[in-house]
Amino acid sequence: MIRGLRFVSGGGDPRCNTGTWGTRFRGLAGMIFLAGIVSGIPLRAQESASTDAPVVKKVEPPNWWVGLTPDVMLLLSGKNLRATHVSCNLNDVIVGRTESSGDGDYLFVWLKLGADLRSGTAVCRITTARGETTFELPIAARAQILGRNQGISLDDVIYLIMPDRFANGDPLNDEPAEFPGSHDRSKPRAYHGGDLRGVEQHLDYLKDLGVTTLWLTPVVKNGAAQDYHGYGATDLYAVDPHLGTLADYRELVQAAHKQHMKVLFDVVPNHVGPRHPWATHPPMPDWFHGTPEHHLTASSPLKAPFYGQPDKKEITNDIFESLVDPHTPTQLRRNLTEGWFAGLLPDMNTENPVVVQYLEQNGIWWAESTGLDGYRIDTFPYVSREFWEQWHTALRKIYPRLSTIGEVFHPDPSVTSFYQGGKKRVGRH
């Protein structure tokens, strides 16, 4: 794991927190510090004195790699980020353009990465009308490709594991400090203590069963005590602390590869969890399809009057069949592709090109960070086919052997076959 991110946000200098200046400025060091204030040299303490000073709290993705892509889009979260200028200290890291949210809590920065870029840390300065701050982007050399991102074959035997329900390899992460009361094995929907180390410690057992590929339910950070399953993401760039760390996931993948086993990552581009910070405060007005107050529901039943019938009862139409039928009205398809899953999970607007790039980069980041061998794609039909074409193209340009398996939860082969890879179908979905 690449560490060392530091965000200069004008946190203040403790030497300024005193009412008796004379006691703080003795000797040469004090004279230099005081001279800096008098002569108008910008100091972090001065920046922090203004509540309008820019602050960077998070950078997504948190790091990148040399030669991986010709550019990268960063999403910065914080406050007062209405940038008038952004620049970086490395010659081969060039700011192409920026875009801030209306309230300044988010800033998108598009970076062009030169052909002569070497590993190191890009320090980028944000200038606003009210002040300056910096953020860092570590850029590393890529790991050896051999043995990573292998893909799977028809000969592989896939075993599904929900890590929290499998084995407890590290009791210290059973109840992270930020989730008090979340661990309780007497409650069916609480966390029960299983984690990534527990899976790694049982690889021999799984291999003896004949398993060649592990499919773990999502390991990204979730937000509620009942989200042990992993499908309520609150951070797409972090491992859930109940399960361990990014280093733990990396070690699991490496250990599996040593056993000649593979690992599938469960990815969910369709939606995030209702407790994700975006749910009530998205980076863009059209980041989602709808809002928590006004949105379609993916499982909404259709009203009888739609079919010209008396409004006596609702008809629970099969919404998957509406996607594969080329004669179905567009409105019927929208419920599935734009509706919030279960009426609760914020639906990503995958028609927005910025959302598309964010999700593509997230898939690339996990593959490059960990060496995983493929993706199991959750709620595959709930996202447009145009998005999947773009997403797959971006990943396979870098990882040609990477496998993807889309979830189509339906018993009828005439429906599931519609989603067979490599086949052209009628309609945009």
N, C-alpha and C positions, 0 to 999 in steps of 0.2 A: 504494500500500500504506500502510495506517495503521500508523505506528510509534509507539514511545514507551511500550510496556508496561513497567512497573517493578513488581517484586514485593518488598515489604518483608518480609523473612523473618528479621529479627534477625541480620544478618550480622556484627554486632560493630563496635566502634569501635576503630581501631588505637591510639588513645590509651590504651586499657586494657591493651594487650599490653606491659606493662613492669613490672619489679619495683621500680623506683625512682620512686614517685609524685611526689616533690618536683621531679624534673627535668621533669615534664610539666605542672605547674600553676603557671605563672609569669604574673603580670600579671592583668588584669581577666578575660580570656577563661577562664583557668584557674580563677579564683575562681568564676565563674558555673557552669562545668562541675562543679566540686566541690560547689557549693551544691546543684545539682540532684540529686546522688547523696545527699547528707546529708539533704535534705528529703524524699526519697522520690519525686521526680518520675520517672515511668516513662521509661526510656531504651532505645533499641534494643540497646545493649550489654548491658543487664540482661536483656532478653528472650533474647538469644542465649546467655546463660550457662546457660540451662536447656535440656537436651536434649529436654524435653517441649514446648518452645515451638512454636506452629504455623508451618508453612512452606508457602507456595504456590509451586509450580514451573511450573505451566502452567494456562492458562485456555482452555476451549473452549466456544463460539467465542471467538476472540481479540478480536473487535470486533463492533459491530452498527450499525444505522442508525435514524434518526429516522423514525417513521411506517411502518416496514416491517411490524411485527407488534405486537400489544398486549402481548406478553410474550416473554420469552426464558428458556430454561433453561441455566444454566452448569454445566459439569463442571470442577471444580478438582481438580488432582492435586498431591500434596505429601506432607506428613506431619503428624500431630497435628492434624487438621482436624475434630475432634469439636466442632463449634461449639455454643455455648450462645446465641449471638446474632450476627446479621449485619445490618449497616445500611450505607446508602450516603449520600453527601453531597448528592446531587441530589434535590430534592423530588419529581420525577416519575420517580424510579427507586426503587420500593418493593419490599422483600423480602417475597414472599408466604409462602414456606416454605423450609426447608432439610432435607437428609437426608445424613448422613455414612455412609461405609462402616464396618463393624465395627472395622477396624484404624485408622481415621482417615486413611488415605492418599488418600481421595477425599471430596469434598464437592459435592453438588448444591445449587445455589441457583436458585430460581425467582424471576425479577424481573418485576414489573408495570411497564410503561412508560406514563406518563401522556400525555394528549393534548397537553399544553403542553410536552413535552420538546423541548429544543433540542440542537444538536450541542455536544459537549464531552467531558469524560472523567468517568465516574463512579468515584469512589474509595470502595471498600467496605471496611469494617472487620470482621474476623472475631474474635470473642471466644470463647475456650475457657477451661476450668478452669485451664489452665496458662499462659495468656498471650494476646497479641493479635498480629495481623498485618493487613496490608491488601493488596488487589489492585486493579487498575484495569481498567476496561472503556471503551475509546474508543467514542464514539457519534457517527457522522458523518451529514451530510445525504446523501440519496440522489443518485446521478448522474442526469443527464438520461436519460429513458427512450428517447427517439427513437434508433433504430438499434441498440438492444440487445435481447437475448432475443427474436430475431425468429421462431424456429421455422423449419421447413423445409417444402417442398412436394414434390409428385410430380414436379415439373420439375427438382429438384435432383439433382446427380450427386455422390455421396459417395465420398470417397477415404480409405482406411484407411492411417494412418501409425503405425508404431511409432517414436517419436522417436529412441530410441537407435540405431536402425538406418537413419536417413534421412540426416541431414547434420550435420556438426560445425560449429556456428557460433561456439562459444566453447571453445577448447581448455583454458582455465583451470579448467573444471569437470569435466574428464574423470575425475579421481580425487580426489573430495573428501577432506579430511583425516580425516573420520570413517569413510571406507571405503577404507583402504589396500589396494592390490593388486586393486581391483575392476575396473580398466580394463586389458584385454588383448585386442587384436584377434586374437591367435592362438588364443584360446579361444572356441569357439562360444557358450558360455553366460555369458561375462563381458560387462561393459559395453564398448561399442565407440566411444563418444564422441559420438553424435548428441545433439542437444538442441533446445530450443524456439527458440533463435535460428536454428539451422540450418533449421528449418521456415519461419520468418518470411522468411529470406533467399531462399527458393525459391518464394514465393507466385506470382511472375510465371510461373515454369515450370509450376506446378500449374494456374494459370488458363489457360495456353496449351493444356494437355491437355484443357480443358473441364470441369475440376473446379469445383464451386460450393460444396461443403461438405467440411470436413476433419473426420475422425473420428480422434482421437489415442487410442492406448491409454492407460491411466491414468497421470496425471502426478503423483499423490500420492507421498509419500515411502515407499520400500520398504526392506527390511532386510537382504537377502542379496545377495552378488555375482552370483548367477544370476537375480535378480529384475529384470533389465533390461526385461522385458515390462510391469511395473507392477502385477501382480495380487497382490502380497504386501504390502499396505499396513501400515505401522507408525505412520503419522500421517495422519489424514484431513483435517487442516487445514494441510498443508505440501506444497509442491512438492518432488519429489525433487531433491537438490542435484546429481545427475548431469545433470539436465535444465535446471537454472537456478533461477529464483526466481519468486515469485508475480508480481512486476513483469514478468518476461519473458513469463509466460503472458498477463497483461493486454495487453501490447504486441502479442502475436501476435493476440489476438482483435481488437484495434482495427485492426491493419494489415489483417487479413482483411476486416473490415467496409469499410474504405476501398476494397478491391478488389471490393466487392460479393460477398464470399464469407462463408460461415458456418462456425461451429465447434461440433462436438459434443464433449461431455465424457463420457468413459467412467467411469461410476459403478458401484460394487460394494457395494450394501447387504447382500448375502447374507453376506459373510464379510470377515475381515481376514487379514493374513499371520501365520504361526506365530511371528514375532519381534516382533509387536506387544506392548507391555507388558501389555496386557489378557490375553493368552493364558494367562499364568501367574498374573496378578493382576488379575482383572476388578473393575470398580467395584461390581458387585452379584453375589451368588451365582448369579443366573439371567440374567446378561448374555449368556451363550451357551447354546446347546443342548448341554449336556454339558460335559466338561472334557477337557484333553489326555489324561488317563488313561482316561476313560470317555465314549465318544460313539458315535453311529451314524456310519456311513460312507455318503455320498451314493450311491456307486457299488456298494454291497454287492450281490453276486449273491444270489439266493434259493436256499434249500436244497430239494432234491427232496421231503423229507418234508412240506414245507408243502403240496404238491399231492397228498399221499398216495401218493407214489411211493417206490420203494426209494432209499436214500441212496447211490447209486453215483457221482453226479457233480453238480456245481452247475449250476443252470440260470440262464443270464445273461439274466434277464427284462428287458424294456425298461421302465425305471422311468418314463419320460415317459408311456408308454401307460397306466400305472397311475394317473396323475393325471387323465387325460381320461376314463377309464372310471368312470361313477358307481357301478358295482357293486364296485369294488375295495375290499378291506378297508383300513381306516385305517392299519394297520401298514405296508402296502406304500408308502403315500404318505409316511409319516413319514421313511423312509430318505432321500427326496429333499429334503423341506422342512426337516428337522431334522438331517440328516447332515452331517458335515464333508466339504467338497469334497476329493476324492482322499484322504480320511481324514486330511488334514493341516491344512486351513484352518479356523480357528475359526468356527463358524456362529453368526451373530448371532441372538439370541432376539427375533424381531420380533413375538412375542406380548406381550412386556414393554412397557407403554406408555411407559416412560422411554427404552428403546432406540428406540422409534418416534419419539419427539420428538427425540432426538439425531440420528437419520438424516434426519428432515425438515429440521431446522435446518441440517444440513450441506449438503443440496441447495440450500436457500435461500441459504446463505452463499456458495457458489461461484457461483451465478447472479448474485447482487448484486455480488460482488467483481469479477467479470470481464466481465459482459455476454454470456456464452456463449449460444448459440442453442438448445441442446437437450441431452438426455442420451441416450447409448447405454447401456442398462441391462444389465449383465453378469448371467449366470445367472438370468434372469428367472423360470423355472418353479420354481426352488429356494426361492422365498419365497412365502408365502401370498398369495392374492388380496386378503384383507382388508387386509394391509399396503399393497399397491400402491394400493388405493383411497384409503387415508388419505394416503399419500405424495403421490400425484398431486393430491388435493384441496388439500393444503397448498401445493404449488408453484403450481398453476394459479389459486389464489385471488389470488396476487400477479403471476404471469406467465402470463396467459391464452393467449399465442401460443407458449409454450415447447413444443417437440416432444420426445417420448420414443420410443425404439425399443428394445423388449425383445429380448434374445437368446434364441431358442429353437433350440438346436442339434439339429435333427432333420430327416431327409430326407422325412418323410411329411406331406403337406399336411393330412391328417385330424387330425394331432397339432398342427401349428403353427397351424392355423386356430382351434383351441380358445382361443388366446391373443389373438385379434383384439380390438383395443380397442373399447370401447363395447358389448360383447356380454355379456349375463348368461349364466352357465354354472352347471351343477349342481355342487354341492360347494364347500367352502371354499377349495380350491386352484385 
